[in-house]
Amino acid sequence: MPSAFHPAPSAGASRWSRLPREARDTLFLLAVVGWILLPLTATLPLWASALAYALLAWRGRIALLQKPMPGRWQLLALLVLVVGLTLLSYRTILGADAGVTLVSMLLTLKTMELRAKRDAMVIFFLGFFALIANFLHSQSLLTALAIAIGLVGLLTALVHAHMPVGQPSLKFAAVLSLKMVAIGAPLTLALFVFFPRMAPLWGVPQNPAAKTGLSDEMTVGSVASLAQDEGIAFRVKFDTPQNRPPPANQLYWRGPVLSDFDGSTWRATPSFRTPDDRMFADIRTEGEALRYELTLEPHHKPWLLTLDLTGSAPVLPRGRAYSTGDLQWLSNRPITEVTRIAVESHTRYRFGMQAGNRELAFNRRLPANSNPRTQAWVAQLVAEIGERPDRSAQLVQRLQQQLRSGGYTYTLDPGVYTGQAADEFWFDRKQGFCEHISAAFVIALRSAGVPARIVTGYQGGEANSVDGYWTVRQADAHAWAEVWLGEEQGWVRFDPTGSVSPGRIGAAQRLNTPNFMGISVSNAATINGLQRMRAVWEAVNNSWNQWVLNYTQREQMDMLSKLGLSSPNWMDLVRILGGLVLAAAMIVVLALQYQRRRVDPWLALLGEARKRLRQAGVPEAAQGSAATPRALARLVHAQAPELAPAFGQWLKAMERQRYAHATGQPAPKAELAALRKQLRLLPWSRLRARANKV
């Protein structure tokens, strides 16, 4: 029967407790290693992930069934296989990707020779290294949470490994490791806040295959997959009352400008303007500048995706911004991490009134025999318009009217277009989405000799009701047209998609069915609930981006200014950090002093027993040779035989109570209270009477 102090364990707990200590420890450590490797499976080669978990399963079976460990030659063959596959995958064993793969495989291979404490220590160190390696590929909130759980798991296994006696509780080791994390958290936070931020001594490698929402070239049909992608491209915080942005039909986030057309593919070209030829001399803005902060997700391109028109360079945390001259702003380094920039833009402007002949000629070019039906149709329209100063503007209006009334539809599934995409769109299919419509629109204008080009980027966005940030998603990827309307107006934006589907522009409407994690949802209440959940999660993730990933040197200096320092610099950070570290060290010293003075309740109870023995005429009970319960029992049996049976039983209970629990675990108060009561009920009066008689 279970004792009053130990309730009956469950069947699962009972089976776990009956396992040998070595098997329990091994299985727990294997589970921790499996968790550490889980986030890395997205970046490891398929063979590495499969082999790693196969090895962990094999080692777990060995531990459960008490099978013999693999021999030295088997392990050597596995090592050669791992190194060979790594070389085959990366052509090297150096570098971030190859190194992480090799360390991950060495970590799992080391579990196959886990025999002694020394082997466990190697696994712990490799495990901590693998934990940090996760940040080489992602610094997202989910990755940080996964690493935090893995850290606690590794610390638990490490604490457990330093408890050599008995079958110590994993729960106790976990609680102790959580206490260690809690004790170290304030100092870690202080280091994060006050340690001087500086450019890294080495570049953090990034995954070159990471997906981006845009490209510097466009073949009709290439943007279709983005229309269903709910991934976040960037977030915006407007510096306006209630964080309100301009109207949605003014939210055009500018990306690559595509001017070069070879008959099937549109490509970006180098700007015809440079800073030396007064790039911004022909910009005219209206109204006050709109100020906002843009938090870009990594897209591994230099594009800054600011609003039209940004006349002054955006402020980057690192590096510098420059313009191509066609209103697109770029960074001098790819955006490989979450990046926050400060921007000022004007949504009402004129630009390009002084465009040069080379620039205009390039934006009139069409390949020979390109879309002949479109060219013939446009020639008829031009003949109807006649020779007039606003001929280009009139042609634009005719094309927009054709899109509005010609039976054209906006769809994400228009089918496959051939090389003469404009002809097919205008006369055959009459359906498509932004890239089909904009490309056909620009080709029609160029057929009449009107300079026109395609601009890609994002349009619109949606407000997060939780934190007030505006979120622009990959589903907001868009393409529109710019047309040169003479020296009075310059380049003017026209969005022909709005003529086909006004809702797509005016209200940032999307055609895809609401879905959650790829599952289509139609119930309104369910949609609202899922949208609310997504808004909360994205607000939490955005806070992580703003306060952790984007905590730069500028934010540090702003914080010091708020603390009262007039001209803060990195030496102020060093002084503050040094003071905090010194204060933490003093707290640790005081805590250790307090811990030394603190008396173990079990030792205090044993000391009370020795005191009673001394008062009853057994002076040797206070000597060091009687420090343990068994030594004390022998002493009582020799000097006070009438007390030995009862006192011996009490000492055995004390010994069981001490060593029945995990090493170092404090004794339950209820058990100590019961033992204290039993001690007081022992026949001390008879022993004292005998001592007085003697």
C-alpha positions as CSV (number, residue, x, y, z in Angstrom):
1,M,0.0,0.0,0.0
2,P,1.2,3.5,-0.7
3,S,2.2,5.4,2.4
4,A,0.4,8.5,3.6
5,F,3.3,10.6,2.3
6,H,3.4,9.0,-1.2
7,P,0.1,8.7,-3.1
8,A,-0.3,5.8,-5.6
9,P,1.4,6.6,-8.9
10,S,-0.4,6.3,-12.2
11,A,0.3,3.3,-14.5
12,G,2.5,5.4,-16.8
13,A,4.5,6.8,-14.0
14,S,4.8,3.4,-12.4
15,R,6.2,1.9,-15.7
16,W,8.6,4.9,-15.9
17,S,9.8,4.5,-12.3
18,R,10.4,0.8,-12.8
19,L,12.9,1.5,-15.6
20,P,16.6,1.4,-14.7
21,R,18.2,4.7,-13.9
22,E,20.4,4.5,-17.0
23,A,17.4,3.8,-19.3
24,R,15.4,6.7,-17.8
25,D,18.2,9.2,-18.1
26,T,19.0,8.1,-21.7
27,L,15.4,8.3,-22.9
28,F,14.9,11.7,-21.5
29,L,18.2,13.0,-23.0
30,L,17.2,11.5,-26.4
31,A,13.9,13.3,-26.2
32,V,15.7,16.6,-25.5
33,V,18.0,16.0,-28.5
34,G,15.1,15.3,-30.7
35,W,13.4,18.5,-29.7
36,I,16.6,20.5,-30.3
37,L,16.9,19.1,-33.8
38,L,13.2,19.7,-34.7
39,P,13.5,23.4,-35.7
40,L,16.6,22.5,-37.8
41,T,14.8,20.0,-39.9
42,A,13.5,22.9,-42.1
43,T,17.1,23.7,-43.1
44,L,18.9,20.3,-42.8
45,P,19.0,18.0,-45.9
46,L,16.3,15.4,-46.0
47,W,18.8,12.6,-45.5
48,A,20.2,14.3,-42.4
49,S,16.8,14.7,-40.7
50,A,15.8,11.1,-41.5
51,L,19.1,9.7,-40.3
52,A,19.2,11.7,-37.1
53,Y,15.8,10.6,-36.0
54,A,16.5,7.0,-37.0
55,L,19.6,7.0,-34.9
56,L,17.7,8.5,-31.9
57,A,15.0,5.8,-32.3
58,W,17.6,3.1,-32.5
59,R,19.3,4.4,-29.3
60,G,16.0,4.6,-27.5
61,R,15.3,0.9,-28.4
62,I,18.7,-0.1,-27.1
63,A,17.9,1.7,-23.8
64,L,14.4,0.2,-23.4
65,L,15.4,-3.4,-24.2
66,Q,18.9,-3.2,-22.7
67,K,20.4,-4.3,-26.0
68,P,24.2,-4.1,-26.6
69,M,25.6,-0.9,-28.0
70,P,26.9,-0.7,-31.6
71,G,30.5,-1.5,-32.0
72,R,33.4,0.8,-32.8
73,W,33.5,-0.2,-36.5
74,Q,29.7,0.4,-36.9
75,L,30.1,3.9,-35.5
76,L,33.1,4.6,-37.7
77,A,31.1,3.5,-40.8
78,L,28.3,5.8,-39.7
79,L,30.7,8.7,-39.2
80,V,32.3,8.2,-42.7
81,L,28.7,8.0,-44.2
82,V,27.7,11.3,-42.5
83,V,30.9,13.2,-43.6
84,G,30.5,11.8,-47.1
85,L,26.9,12.8,-47.4
86,T,27.7,16.3,-46.0
87,L,30.4,16.7,-48.6
88,L,28.1,15.5,-51.3
89,S,25.3,18.0,-50.3
90,Y,27.5,21.1,-49.8
91,R,30.8,20.3,-51.5
92,T,32.5,21.2,-48.2
93,I,32.3,20.6,-44.5
94,L,33.0,24.2,-43.7
95,G,30.5,27.1,-43.6
96,A,27.3,27.6,-41.7
97,D,25.0,25.1,-43.5
98,A,27.5,22.3,-43.8
99,G,28.8,23.0,-40.2
100,V,25.3,22.9,-38.7
101,T,24.5,19.7,-40.5
102,L,27.7,18.0,-39.4
103,V,27.2,19.2,-35.7
104,S,23.7,17.9,-35.7
105,M,24.8,14.5,-37.0
106,L,27.7,14.3,-34.5
107,L,25.2,15.1,-31.7
108,T,23.0,12.1,-32.7
109,L,26.0,9.8,-33.3
110,K,27.4,10.6,-29.9
111,T,24.2,9.2,-28.3
112,M,25.2,5.9,-29.8
113,E,28.2,5.7,-27.5
114,L,26.6,7.1,-24.4
115,R,28.1,5.0,-21.7
116,A,29.7,7.3,-19.1
117,K,29.2,10.7,-17.6
118,R,31.9,12.1,-19.8
119,D,29.9,11.1,-22.9
120,A,26.9,12.9,-21.5
121,M,28.9,16.0,-21.0
122,V,29.9,16.0,-24.7
123,I,26.3,15.6,-25.7
124,F,25.3,18.5,-23.5
125,F,27.9,20.8,-25.1
126,L,27.0,19.8,-28.6
127,G,23.3,20.3,-27.7
128,F,23.9,23.8,-26.5
129,F,25.8,24.5,-29.8
130,A,22.9,23.1,-31.8
131,L,20.5,25.3,-29.9
132,I,22.4,28.4,-30.9
133,A,22.7,27.2,-34.5
134,N,18.9,27.5,-34.8
135,F,19.3,31.3,-34.7
136,L,21.5,31.2,-37.8
137,H,18.4,30.4,-39.9
138,S,15.6,32.1,-38.0
139,Q,15.2,34.6,-35.2
140,S,11.4,34.4,-35.1
141,L,9.4,34.2,-31.9
142,L,8.5,30.6,-32.5
143,T,12.2,29.7,-32.9
144,A,13.0,31.5,-29.7
145,L,10.2,29.7,-27.8
146,A,11.4,26.3,-29.1
147,I,15.0,27.1,-28.1
148,A,13.8,28.2,-24.6
149,I,12.1,24.8,-24.1
150,G,15.2,23.0,-25.4
151,L,17.4,25.1,-23.0
152,V,15.3,24.0,-20.0
153,G,15.4,20.4,-21.2
154,L,19.2,20.4,-21.5
155,L,19.6,22.1,-18.1
156,T,17.3,19.5,-16.6
157,A,19.3,16.6,-18.1
158,L,22.5,18.3,-16.9
159,V,21.2,18.8,-13.3
160,H,19.9,15.2,-13.3
161,A,23.3,13.9,-14.5
162,H,24.9,15.5,-11.4
163,M,22.6,13.5,-9.0
164,P,24.5,10.2,-8.9
165,V,22.6,8.5,-6.0
166,G,19.3,6.6,-6.3
167,Q,16.5,7.5,-8.8
168,P,16.2,11.3,-8.5
169,S,13.0,12.9,-9.8
170,L,13.0,14.5,-13.2
171,K,10.4,16.9,-11.9
172,F,12.8,18.1,-9.2
173,A,15.6,18.5,-11.7
174,A,13.3,20.5,-14.0
175,V,12.2,22.8,-11.2
176,L,15.8,23.4,-10.2
177,S,16.8,24.2,-13.8
178,L,13.8,26.6,-14.1
179,K,15.1,28.3,-10.9
180,M,18.5,28.6,-12.5
181,V,17.0,30.2,-15.6
182,A,15.0,32.5,-13.4
183,I,18.1,33.5,-11.5
184,G,20.0,34.2,-14.7
185,A,17.2,36.0,-16.5
186,P,17.7,39.4,-14.9
187,L,21.4,39.5,-15.8
188,T,20.6,38.2,-19.3
189,L,18.1,41.0,-19.7
190,A,20.6,43.6,-18.5
191,L,23.2,42.3,-20.9
192,F,20.7,42.5,-23.8
193,V,19.5,46.0,-22.9
194,F,22.9,47.6,-22.0
195,F,25.6,45.6,-23.9
196,P,26.8,48.0,-26.6
197,R,25.2,47.2,-29.9
198,M,27.6,47.0,-32.8
199,A,27.9,45.6,-36.2
200,P,28.6,41.9,-36.1
201,L,32.1,40.7,-36.5
202,W,30.9,38.2,-39.1
203,G,27.9,38.1,-41.4
204,V,25.1,35.8,-40.3
205,P,24.5,33.4,-43.2
206,Q,21.0,33.4,-44.6
207,N,19.2,30.9,-46.7
208,P,19.6,32.0,-50.3
209,A,16.6,30.0,-51.4
210,A,14.2,32.0,-49.1
211,K,11.1,33.1,-50.9
212,T,10.4,36.7,-51.7
213,G,7.2,38.2,-52.8
214,L,8.5,40.0,-55.8
215,S,11.2,39.6,-58.5
216,D,13.1,42.0,-60.7
217,E,11.5,40.3,-63.7
218,M,8.0,39.3,-64.6
219,T,6.7,36.7,-67.1
220,V,2.9,36.8,-67.3
221,G,1.6,34.1,-64.9
222,S,4.5,34.3,-62.4
223,V,2.6,36.3,-59.7
224,A,-0.3,33.9,-59.5
225,S,1.0,31.9,-56.5
226,L,1.5,35.1,-54.5
227,A,-2.2,35.9,-54.6
228,Q,-2.9,33.0,-52.2
229,D,0.1,33.6,-49.9
230,E,-1.0,35.2,-46.6
231,G,2.6,35.6,-45.4
232,I,3.6,39.0,-44.1
233,A,5.7,41.2,-46.4
234,F,6.1,44.1,-44.0
235,R,4.3,46.1,-41.2
236,V,3.7,49.8,-41.1
237,K,3.2,52.2,-38.2
238,F,1.9,55.6,-39.4
239,D,2.8,58.7,-37.5
240,T,-0.7,60.1,-37.7
241,P,-3.6,60.5,-35.3
242,Q,-5.0,57.0,-34.4
243,N,-2.3,55.6,-36.7
244,R,-4.6,56.2,-39.7
245,P,-3.1,55.8,-43.1
246,P,-4.0,57.5,-46.4
247,P,-7.0,56.0,-48.3
248,A,-6.3,52.5,-49.5
249,N,-6.3,53.6,-53.1
250,Q,-3.1,55.7,-52.3
251,L,-1.2,52.9,-50.6
252,Y,1.2,51.9,-53.4
253,W,4.4,50.3,-52.0
254,R,7.0,50.6,-54.7
255,G,9.2,47.8,-55.7
256,P,11.1,47.0,-59.0
257,V,10.2,49.1,-62.1
258,L,10.1,46.9,-65.2
259,S,10.9,48.7,-68.5
260,D,12.8,46.1,-70.6
261,F,10.4,43.9,-72.6
262,D,11.7,41.1,-74.9
263,G,8.3,39.9,-76.0
264,S,7.5,37.5,-73.1
265,T,9.4,38.8,-70.0
266,W,9.6,42.2,-68.4
267,R,12.8,43.1,-66.6
268,A,14.1,45.9,-64.5
269,T,16.8,48.0,-66.0
270,P,19.4,50.3,-64.6
271,S,18.1,53.8,-64.0
272,F,18.7,56.4,-66.7
273,R,19.3,58.9,-63.9
274,T,22.1,59.2,-61.4
275,P,22.6,61.5,-58.4
276,D,25.0,63.6,-60.6
277,D,22.2,64.7,-63.0
278,R,19.9,66.2,-60.4
279,M,17.8,63.1,-59.9
280,F,15.2,64.9,-57.8
281,A,15.2,68.3,-59.6
282,D,11.8,67.6,-61.3
283,I,9.9,66.3,-58.3
284,R,6.9,68.4,-57.2
285,T,5.0,67.4,-54.0
286,E,1.7,68.6,-52.6
287,G,0.7,68.6,-48.9
288,E,2.6,67.6,-45.8
289,A,4.9,64.6,-45.8
290,L,3.5,61.3,-44.4
291,R,5.8,59.9,-41.7
292,Y,5.8,56.2,-40.9
293,E,7.9,53.3,-39.7
294,L,8.3,50.3,-42.0
295,T,9.3,46.9,-40.5
296,L,10.4,44.7,-43.4
297,E,10.4,40.9,-43.2
298,P,13.6,39.3,-44.7
299,H,13.2,39.1,-48.4
300,H,17.0,38.8,-49.4
301,K,16.7,41.7,-51.8
302,P,17.8,45.3,-51.4
303,W,14.3,46.7,-52.0
304,L,12.9,49.0,-49.3
305,L,9.3,49.0,-50.6
306,T,8.4,52.5,-49.5
307,L,5.3,54.4,-50.5
308,D,5.3,56.6,-53.6
309,L,6.8,59.2,-53.3
310,T,9.8,59.2,-51.0
311,G,12.0,62.2,-51.7
312,S,14.5,61.9,-48.9
313,A,16.5,58.8,-48.1
314,P,14.9,56.4,-45.6
315,V,16.8,56.0,-42.3
316,L,18.2,52.5,-41.9
317,P,19.6,50.9,-38.7
318,R,22.6,49.8,-40.7
319,G,23.9,50.7,-44.1
320,R,22.5,53.4,-46.3
321,A,19.6,53.9,-48.7
322,Y,19.9,55.1,-52.3
323,S,17.4,55.7,-55.1
324,T,17.6,54.3,-58.7
325,G,16.1,57.5,-60.0
326,D,12.7,56.0,-60.9
327,L,11.4,56.4,-57.3
328,Q,12.5,53.0,-56.1
329,W,14.6,53.0,-52.9
330,L,17.2,50.4,-52.3
331,S,19.5,49.4,-49.4
332,N,23.2,48.9,-50.1
333,R,22.9,45.5,-48.5
334,P,20.1,42.8,-48.9
335,I,17.4,42.7,-46.3
336,T,18.3,39.4,-44.6
337,E,16.8,40.1,-41.2
338,V,13.8,41.9,-39.8
339,T,14.6,45.6,-40.5
340,R,12.9,48.7,-39.3
341,I,13.3,51.9,-41.2
342,A,11.9,55.5,-40.8
343,V,10.4,57.0,-43.9
344,E,8.8,60.2,-45.1
345,S,6.6,60.0,-48.2
346,H,4.2,62.1,-50.3
347,T,1.2,60.4,-51.9
348,R,0.4,63.4,-54.1
349,Y,3.3,64.4,-56.4
350,R,4.5,64.9,-59.9
351,F,7.7,63.4,-61.2
352,G,9.8,63.0,-64.4
353,M,8.8,66.2,-66.2
354,Q,12.5,66.4,-67.3
355,A,12.8,62.8,-68.5
356,G,15.5,62.5,-71.1
357,N,15.1,61.3,-74.7
358,R,17.0,58.0,-74.0
359,E,14.7,57.2,-71.0
360,L,11.5,57.9,-73.0
361,A,12.8,56.0,-76.1
362,F,13.6,53.0,-74.0
363,N,10.0,53.0,-72.5
364,R,8.5,53.1,-76.0
365,R,10.3,50.0,-77.3
366,L,8.5,46.9,-78.4
367,P,10.0,43.8,-80.1
368,A,9.3,43.2,-83.7
369,N,6.0,41.4,-84.4
370,S,4.9,41.8,-80.8
371,N,1.2,41.4,-80.3
372,P,0.1,42.4,-83.8
373,R,-3.6,42.4,-83.1
374,T,-3.1,44.8,-80.2
375,Q,-1.0,47.1,-82.4
376,A,-3.6,47.2,-85.2
377,W,-6.4,47.9,-82.7
378,V,-4.5,50.7,-81.0
379,A,-3.7,52.3,-84.4
380,Q,-7.4,52.5,-85.0
381,L,-7.9,54.2,-81.6
382,V,-5.1,56.7,-82.3
383,A,-6.7,57.5,-85.7
384,E,-10.0,58.1,-84.0
385,I,-8.4,60.4,-81.4
386,G,-6.5,62.3,-84.0
387,E,-3.6,64.7,-83.6
388,R,-4.2,66.6,-80.3
389,P,-1.9,67.7,-77.5
390,D,-3.5,65.3,-75.0
391,R,-3.5,62.3,-77.3
392,S,-1.6,60.1,-74.8
393,A,-4.1,61.0,-72.0
394,Q,-7.0,60.3,-74.4
395,L,-5.6,56.9,-75.3
396,V,-5.3,56.0,-71.6
397,Q,-8.9,56.9,-71.1
398,R,-10.0,54.8,-74.1
399,L,-8.1,51.8,-72.8
400,Q,-9.5,52.2,-69.3
401,Q,-13.0,52.5,-70.8
402,Q,-12.4,49.3,-72.7
403,L,-11.4,47.5,-69.5
404,R,-14.5,48.8,-67.7
405,S,-17.1,47.9,-70.4
406,G,-15.5,45.2,-72.6
407,G,-16.5,42.2,-70.4
408,Y,-13.1,41.8,-68.7
409,T,-12.9,40.0,-65.4
410,Y,-10.4,39.8,-62.6
411,T,-9.5,36.2,-61.7
412,L,-6.6,34.3,-60.2
413,D,-7.0,31.4,-62.5
414,P,-7.0,32.8,-66.1
415,G,-5.2,29.8,-67.6
416,V,-1.8,29.6,-69.3
417,Y,-1.0,32.6,-71.6
418,T,1.3,32.1,-74.7
419,G,3.9,34.6,-75.9
420,Q,1.4,37.0,-77.4
421,A,-0.1,37.6,-74.0
422,A,-1.6,41.1,-74.8
423,D,-3.4,39.8,-77.8
424,E,-4.9,37.0,-75.8
425,F,-6.0,39.2,-73.0
426,W,-7.6,42.0,-75.1
427,F,-9.4,39.8,-77.6
428,D,-9.6,36.1,-76.5
429,R,-9.5,35.4,-72.8
430,K,-10.5,38.8,-71.4
431,Q,-9.6,37.7,-67.9
432,G,-6.6,37.8,-65.6
433,F,-5.1,39.6,-62.6
434,C,-2.9,42.5,-62.1
435,E,0.2,41.3,-64.1
436,H,-2.0,40.3,-67.2
437,I,-3.9,43.6,-67.1
438,S,-1.0,45.9,-66.5
439,A,1.2,44.2,-69.1
440,A,-1.5,44.4,-71.8
441,F,-2.2,48.0,-70.8
442,V,1.5,49.0,-71.2
443,I,2.0,47.1,-74.5
444,A,-1.1,48.9,-75.9
445,L,0.3,52.3,-75.0
446,R,3.8,51.5,-76.4
447,S,2.1,50.4,-79.6
448,A,1.1,54.0,-80.0
449,G,4.5,55.3,-79.1
450,V,3.5,56.4,-75.6
451,P,6.3,55.9,-73.0
452,A,4.9,53.5,-70.4
453,R,6.3,50.9,-67.9
454,I,5.2,48.4,-65.3
455,V,5.8,49.0,-61.6
456,T,5.6,46.1,-59.2
457,G,5.2,46.2,-55.5
458,Y,2.3,45.9,-53.0
459,Q,-1.0,47.7,-52.8
460,G,-3.2,48.3,-49.8
461,G,-2.9,46.6,-46.4
462,E,-5.0,45.9,-43.4
463,A,-5.0,47.2,-39.8
464,N,-4.3,44.9,-36.9
465,S,-7.0,45.7,-34.3
466,V,-4.7,44.6,-31.5
467,D,-1.6,46.7,-31.9
468,G,-2.7,49.2,-34.5
469,Y,0.0,48.3,-37.0
470,W,-0.9,48.0,-40.7
471,T,0.1,44.6,-42.2
472,V,0.9,44.2,-45.9
473,R,0.9,40.6,-47.0
474,Q,2.3,38.7,-50.0
475,A,-1.4,38.5,-51.1
476,D,-1.2,42.3,-51.6
477,A,1.5,41.9,-54.3
478,H,0.5,44.0,-57.2
479,A,1.5,45.4,-60.6
480,W,0.4,48.8,-62.1
481,A,1.5,51.1,-64.9
482,E,3.2,54.4,-65.2
483,V,2.7,56.6,-68.2
484,W,4.6,59.6,-69.3
485,L,2.1,62.4,-70.2
486,G,4.4,65.2,-71.2
487,E,6.6,67.8,-69.6
488,E,3.7,69.2,-67.6
489,Q,2.7,66.0,-65.8
490,G,5.7,63.7,-66.2
491,W,5.2,60.1,-65.1
492,V,1.7,59.4,-63.9
493,R,0.5,56.3,-62.1
494,F,-2.5,54.4,-63.7
495,D,-3.8,51.2,-62.2
496,P,-5.7,49.4,-64.9
497,T,-6.7,46.6,-62.5
498,G,-9.0,49.1,-60.8
499,S,-10.9,49.5,-64.1
500,V,-11.6,45.8,-64.2
501,S,-12.1,45.2,-60.4
502,P,-12.5,48.5,-58.5
503,G,-12.8,46.6,-55.2
504,R,-9.3,45.2,-55.6
505,I,-7.9,48.7,-55.3
506,G,-10.3,50.8,-53.3
507,A,-10.8,48.4,-50.5
508,A,-7.8,46.1,-50.9
509,Q,-10.3,43.3,-51.7
510,R,-8.9,39.8,-52.3
511,L,-10.5,37.0,-54.3
512,N,-9.3,34.1,-52.3
513,T,-11.6,32.3,-49.9
514,P,-10.8,33.0,-46.3
515,N,-8.6,30.2,-45.0
516,F,-6.7,29.3,-41.9
517,M,-3.5,27.3,-42.2
518,G,-4.6,26.3,-45.7
519,I,-8.0,25.1,-44.6
520,S,-10.9,26.8,-46.4
521,V,-13.5,28.4,-44.0
522,S,-16.9,29.7,-44.8
523,N,-18.7,30.2,-41.5
524,A,-18.7,33.9,-40.6
525,A,-18.3,33.3,-36.8
526,T,-15.4,30.9,-37.4
527,I,-13.8,33.4,-39.8
528,N,-14.0,36.2,-37.3
529,G,-12.7,34.0,-34.5
530,L,-9.7,32.8,-36.6
531,Q,-9.0,36.4,-37.8
532,R,-9.0,37.6,-34.2
533,M,-6.6,34.8,-33.2
534,R,-4.3,35.7,-36.1
535,A,-4.4,39.3,-35.2
536,V,-3.4,38.5,-31.6
537,W,-0.5,36.2,-32.7
538,E,0.7,38.7,-35.3
539,A,0.6,41.5,-32.7
540,V,2.7,39.4,-30.3
541,N,5.1,38.5,-33.1
542,N,5.3,42.1,-34.1
543,S,6.2,43.1,-30.5
544,W,9.0,40.6,-30.7
545,N,10.3,42.1,-33.9
546,Q,10.1,45.7,-32.6
547,W,11.5,45.2,-29.1
548,V,13.9,42.4,-29.6
549,L,15.1,41.9,-33.2
550,N,15.1,45.7,-33.9
551,Y,16.7,46.8,-30.7
552,T,19.6,48.6,-32.3
553,Q,22.2,51.1,-31.2
554,R,19.8,53.9,-31.9
555,E,17.2,52.5,-29.5
556,Q,19.9,52.1,-26.9
557,M,20.9,55.7,-27.1
558,D,17.3,56.8,-27.1
559,M,16.8,54.8,-23.9
560,L,19.9,56.4,-22.3
561,S,18.5,59.9,-23.2
562,K,15.2,59.0,-21.5
563,L,17.2,58.0,-18.4
564,G,18.6,61.6,-18.3
565,L,22.0,61.3,-20.1
566,S,22.4,64.4,-22.3
567,S,24.9,63.0,-24.8
568,P,25.0,59.2,-24.3
569,N,27.7,57.1,-25.9
570,W,28.9,53.5,-25.6
571,M,31.1,54.3,-22.6
572,D,27.9,55.1,-20.7
573,L,26.5,51.7,-21.6
574,V,29.7,50.1,-20.3
575,R,29.5,51.9,-17.0
576,I,25.9,51.1,-16.5
577,L,26.5,47.5,-17.4
578,G,29.5,47.2,-15.1
579,G,27.4,48.6,-12.2
580,L,24.7,46.1,-12.8
581,V,27.1,43.2,-13.0
582,L,28.7,44.3,-9.8
583,A,25.3,44.6,-8.1
584,A,24.4,41.1,-9.3
585,A,27.7,39.7,-8.0
586,M,27.0,41.3,-4.5
587,I,23.5,39.8,-4.5
588,V,24.9,36.4,-5.3
589,V,27.5,36.7,-2.5
590,L,24.8,37.7,0.0
591,A,22.6,34.9,-1.2
592,L,25.4,32.4,-0.7
593,Q,26.1,33.7,2.8
594,Y,22.4,33.4,3.7
595,Q,22.4,29.8,2.3
596,R,25.4,28.9,4.4
597,R,23.7,30.1,7.6
598,R,20.4,28.4,6.7
599,V,20.0,25.2,8.6
600,D,18.7,22.1,6.9
601,P,15.4,21.1,8.6
602,W,16.4,17.4,8.6
603,L,19.8,18.2,10.1
604,A,18.1,20.5,12.7
605,L,15.8,17.6,13.7
606,L,18.7,15.2,14.0
607,G,20.5,17.9,16.1
608,E,17.5,18.1,18.4
609,A,17.7,14.3,18.9
610,R,21.4,14.6,19.8
611,K,20.6,17.4,22.3
612,R,18.0,15.3,24.0
613,L,20.5,12.4,24.2
614,R,23.1,14.7,25.7
615,Q,20.6,16.0,28.3
616,A,19.7,12.3,29.1
617,G,23.2,11.4,29.9
618,V,24.7,10.4,26.5
619,P,27.4,13.1,26.0
620,E,29.1,11.4,23.1
621,A,25.9,12.0,21.0
622,A,27.2,15.6,20.3
623,Q,30.5,14.4,18.8
624,G,31.3,14.2,15.1
625,S,31.6,10.4,15.1
626,A,27.8,10.3,15.8
627,A,26.9,12.5,12.9
628,T,24.9,9.9,10.9
629,P,21.7,8.2,12.0
630,R,23.3,4.7,12.0
631,A,26.3,5.9,14.1
632,L,23.9,7.5,16.5
633,A,21.9,4.3,16.7
634,R,25.0,2.3,17.5
635,L,25.9,4.8,20.2
636,V,22.5,4.6,21.8
637,H,22.5,0.8,21.7
638,A,25.8,0.8,23.6
639,Q,25.0,3.5,26.2
640,A,21.2,3.5,26.6
641,P,19.9,0.0,25.7
642,E,16.5,0.7,27.1
643,L,16.0,3.5,24.6
644,A,17.6,1.6,21.6
645,P,14.5,-0.2,20.2
646,A,12.3,2.8,20.0
647,F,15.0,5.3,19.2
648,G,16.5,2.9,16.6
649,Q,13.2,2.7,14.7
650,W,13.0,6.5,14.7
651,L,16.5,6.8,13.3
652,K,15.7,4.3,10.6
653,A,12.6,6.4,9.7
654,M,14.9,9.5,9.6
655,E,17.3,7.7,7.3
656,R,14.5,6.5,4.9
657,Q,13.1,10.0,4.8
658,R,16.4,11.4,3.9
659,Y,17.4,9.1,1.1
660,A,14.0,8.1,-0.3
661,H,13.9,11.5,-2.1
662,A,16.1,12.9,-4.8
663,T,19.5,14.0,-3.8
664,G,19.4,17.5,-2.5
665,Q,15.6,17.7,-2.5
666,P,14.2,19.3,0.7
667,A,12.2,17.0,3.0
668,P,8.4,17.4,2.9
669,K,7.3,19.4,5.9
670,A,4.5,16.9,6.8
671,E,7.0,14.1,7.1
672,L,9.4,16.1,9.3
673,A,6.5,17.3,11.5
674,A,5.5,13.6,12.0
675,L,9.1,12.6,12.9
676,R,9.4,15.5,15.3
677,K,6.3,14.4,17.1
678,Q,7.6,10.8,17.3
679,L,10.9,12.1,18.7
680,R,9.1,13.9,21.5
681,L,7.0,10.8,22.4
682,L,10.1,8.6,23.0
683,P,10.7,7.6,26.7
684,W,13.1,10.4,27.5
685,S,11.9,10.6,31.1
686,R,13.1,7.1,32.0
687,L,16.5,7.8,30.4
688,R,16.9,11.0,32.3
689,A,15.9,9.3,35.6
690,R,18.5,6.6,35.0
691,A,21.1,9.3,34.3
692,N,20.2,11.2,37.5
693,K,20.4,7.9,39.5
694,V,23.8,7.2,38.1
